[in-house]
């Protein structure tokens, strides 16, 4: 499991605390220092079943400078939306957690973070079968 974080972000720190409390095995990626490539962003978006504009922080100063709020959100513009945060990683919504089983979540709530933990998925599956 890998988690993309900004150490200054309270949601990221909360996600890390929860993963630690659950004794989860994970690696940390400081995405501002090691930005994901365009291919990595595209792969994560597919795993999340989100569009790139759904995973872009529009409140950042660079978003205003680029005029992101006015960009079209259509399939023809998808590549532009993927490439821009790769070049300006502060625009990436966080924390992103990619699990070893191919799932991924935007870990902004404790529930979403827990959803990628194997123990939680096993419990959820058992409850669904009953």
Secondary structure, DSSP 8 states (H G I E B T S, - for coil): -EEEE-TT-HHHHHHHHHHHHTT---EEEETTTS---HHHHHHHHHHHT--GGGGB-TTSHHHHHHTGGGS--SGGGHHHHHHHHHHSGGGB-S-EEE-TTS-EEE-SSHHHHHTTSHHHHHHHHHHHH-
